[in-house]
Amino acid sequence: MSNDSVFAWENSPSRSLLASAIGMAIAAALPLSRVDAAESTTPQRQLGKISVNADEEEAGYKSDAAESPKYTAPLLDTPRSVTVITQDVLRSTASTSLVEALRTTPGITLGAGEGGNPVGDRPFLRGFDTQSSTYVDGMRDIGAQSREVFNLESVEVAKGPGGTYDGRGAAGGTLNLVSKTPRQGDFLAGTFGAGTDDYKRATVDGNFAFGESSALRLNAVYHDADVAGRDEVYNKRWGVAPSLAFGLGGDTTATLSYYHLESDNLPDTGIPYSNPAFRARPDAPPRVLGAGDGSPLDVDMDTFYGLIDRDFYKDRSDIATVRIEHKLSDALRIRNSTRYSQTHQDYIWTQPDDSKGNIYYGQLWRRINSRVSTVDTIANQTDLFGEFVTGTLRHSFSAGIELSKEKGENDSYAVATGSGDILTGTPAAPNPNWSCGANVGAAGGYNCTDLFNPNPHDPWNGTITRNHNPSNQQITTRSAYVFDTIEFSPQWLLNLGARLDGYSTESISAINRTVGNPAYGTRTTLKRDDDLFNYQAGLVFKPLTNGSIYVSYATSSTPLNATLAQGSESQSLTAATQDLSPEKNRSIELGTKWDLLDARLSLTGALFRTETTNARITLADGTAQMAGEKRVQGVELGFAGSITSAWQVFGGYTFLDSELISAGGSGANFGLANGDSFPNTPKNSASLWTTYRVLPKLVVGGGAFYMDKVWGSELNNKWIPSYVRVDATATYEFSPAYSLQLNVQNLTDERYFDKAYPTHYASVAPGRSATATLNVRF
């Protein structure tokens, strides 16, 4: 076995923690009989979750448990803010993507990327980028992509530092996507939808039992739709997700699953900011705009700056998983999951650039971004979880190990822009500094266009060639963790957790092709190893069986190259940063959770404060140091469930007070952002989704979603304004097998922006749209 093998533990500092975890697990199975289970009135975690067949009563908007065995208590008694977006919420809101699902939960902001992930999922939790802290069934899914919901049972949103639960990163929280799995019994369900903007969508969800304990489940989707209010933009995708389970209902269950999603979209370019920093052009044409205030330009909402004959965005995701779970005793289970996944991304994308002095003259340079990237991951995760008793103390525990290797390869396209070439360094006069000059339209090869009336059908005549000169990244992780919820009495619980990650990363640059450079023809390799130790502790007081009050403390660590160069990488591994240690984040949270109305309605509230005291920043001389400091604190309120048997609600409110205490900055920018708010962190956000059964067969509902002003940059000089979006829905049930659902998104046709890029542009949110969906279930 090679020394760099992902399974090489001989020199790993994780061995001691692993040994402790396994020792605890072995001891766990022995003394359970010393105290009868009836002595405790606190609800215990259910070993081996019971699945509910699709033709049984729906679970509604409230969920009492998380999928991961790392949660060693019910959510009511877990000292952490966790919101579960159930399948019923996904269905009634007509969500078709992860981005649409996340809008139902306040405190989540969508970020706009430029390099690795321009139009894919980039959620922010409590002010921190969570793109690389997204998980599928408890295992990291790091590849840049736009995710679907057709194969999701639920989405678990866990807020606050999650280094103990999930490893590197996770400073603001994590997202865990829970997949649909085979169940006992037969059912067949499907949806067939049509709507405005050429919306067409169909899904199939079938479960087919064979034998006494085996079943096949098959989910599939086809989606083809334009984007409301945006000329030319469209999204096409299809996916299939078969899974096969053996031993259902028995002591040993084996599940084999495969997931494939393929997209072919025309990416949206958004609208440039009204740049407040005026940049005069040397050719001095007549100005049509003054310096702006940093908000998006006031142009028609459907203005599209891309080129439909050049721009494209394709991504593909494949995930193969084998999971085996065995019941060792009534109080002890073991689960092993092995996964191989590959994510592929391929695009050429027009960025509407505001920085070259063109917008003040009514012109815009169609800046080209391109990428061809592939991420391969192989991972193995083993969890041992159960219950045991020591003396008068009852323990609900989980211990495990995780081994993974992630590899990324990033390439791009060479785009020769044809006439008036402004990308190769030899622009046609008078185009210095990438200014458009007089070369708008055919004279400049359509690389510059009219700011107010661009033509996406311009006959661009450049050439596109794959560079075939990729950079490569690799991360190897060896992890061990342990969690324990200790019940001192029915009123007092202590939740403890610790995790040790052996983290190794490597970055290999593209081949140096600069003629005359001494390093011409070579690649640069950089490596770094870190041990990441994180922990969390939470004390829970239960004044009543249906309520809890808790205080918790948790940490997380963000090492270099944590996103594998798949997003807007702010922690990349370079010669200048190679010696910098991981960032450390810490958080304290005081919260309460209550299940009311016979446990039909869940109410939550939390006060929190998260700090980073050694953030990586750039100093005035351009060097990098661990000298930054930032802080976010706030309030979160949430509700989910049923007020009556006919009335369901889901939503909440989040207040975030963020501050870049010491933000650094190169040259004259040093210290300018000190005291500013975090980018992508609104002070106030709120959501409400509700449905009411007004007649035995008729359900009506709707929702409102509010987002405060969002800064795009640390300097707080580019921003998108606040908005309120209103949606509506109605469902008529013809019979238990057939129902018709109508959804109107953005009912008031609100013009708003849902993503703020730090410097150049803001992404336009969809306008009003309507869909009708026939739901079938047998």
TABEL-V983961 format. One record per run of one state. SS is the DSSP state (helix for helix, strand for strand, loop for the rest). FROM is the first residue (numbers start at 0). LEN is the number of residues. If there is no record, write none. Layout:
# TABEL-V983961
ss=SS from=FROM len=LEN
ss=SS from=FROM len=LEN
This chain:
# TABEL-V983961
ss=loop from=0 len=13
ss=helix from=13 len=15
ss=loop from=28 len=3
ss=helix from=31 len=3
ss=loop from=34 len=2
ss=helix from=36 len=3
ss=loop from=39 len=35
ss=helix from=74 len=3
ss=loop from=77 len=3
ss=strand from=80 len=6
ss=helix from=86 len=6
ss=loop from=92 len=4
ss=strand from=96 len=1
ss=helix from=97 len=5
ss=loop from=102 len=5
ss=strand from=107 len=4
ss=loop from=111 len=11
ss=strand from=122 len=3
ss=loop from=125 len=2
ss=strand from=127 len=2
ss=loop from=129 len=1
ss=helix from=130 len=3
ss=strand from=133 len=3
ss=loop from=136 len=2
ss=strand from=138 len=2
ss=loop from=140 len=7
ss=strand from=147 len=1
ss=loop from=148 len=3
ss=strand from=151 len=8
ss=loop from=159 len=3
ss=helix from=162 len=4
ss=loop from=166 len=6
ss=strand from=172 len=7
ss=loop from=179 len=7
ss=strand from=186 len=9
ss=loop from=195 len=3
ss=strand from=198 len=12
ss=loop from=210 len=3
ss=strand from=213 len=13
ss=loop from=226 len=7
ss=strand from=233 len=13
ss=loop from=246 len=5
ss=strand from=251 len=15
ss=loop from=266 len=4
ss=strand from=270 len=3
ss=loop from=273 len=22
ss=strand from=295 len=1
ss=loop from=296 len=15
ss=strand from=311 len=18
ss=loop from=329 len=2
ss=strand from=331 len=22
ss=loop from=353 len=5
ss=helix from=358 len=3
ss=loop from=361 len=1
ss=strand from=362 len=28
ss=loop from=390 len=2
ss=strand from=392 len=19
ss=loop from=411 len=1
ss=strand from=412 len=4
ss=loop from=416 len=15
ss=helix from=431 len=3
ss=loop from=434 len=6
ss=helix from=440 len=4
ss=loop from=444 len=3
ss=strand from=447 len=3
ss=loop from=450 len=12
ss=strand from=462 len=4
ss=loop from=466 len=4
ss=strand from=470 len=19
ss=loop from=489 len=2
ss=strand from=491 len=17
ss=loop from=508 len=16
ss=strand from=524 len=17
ss=loop from=541 len=5
ss=strand from=546 len=12
ss=loop from=558 len=24
ss=strand from=582 len=14
ss=loop from=596 len=4
ss=strand from=600 len=18
ss=loop from=618 len=5
ss=strand from=623 len=19
ss=loop from=642 len=4
ss=strand from=646 len=16
ss=loop from=662 len=4
ss=helix from=666 len=3
ss=loop from=669 len=14
ss=strand from=683 len=12
ss=loop from=695 len=2
ss=strand from=697 len=10
ss=loop from=707 len=2
ss=strand from=709 len=2
ss=loop from=711 len=7
ss=strand from=718 len=2
ss=loop from=720 len=2
ss=strand from=722 len=13
ss=loop from=735 len=2
ss=strand from=737 len=8
ss=loop from=745 len=7
ss=strand from=752 len=4
ss=loop from=756 len=4
ss=strand from=760 len=4
ss=loop from=764 len=4
ss=strand from=768 len=9
ss=loop from=777 len=1
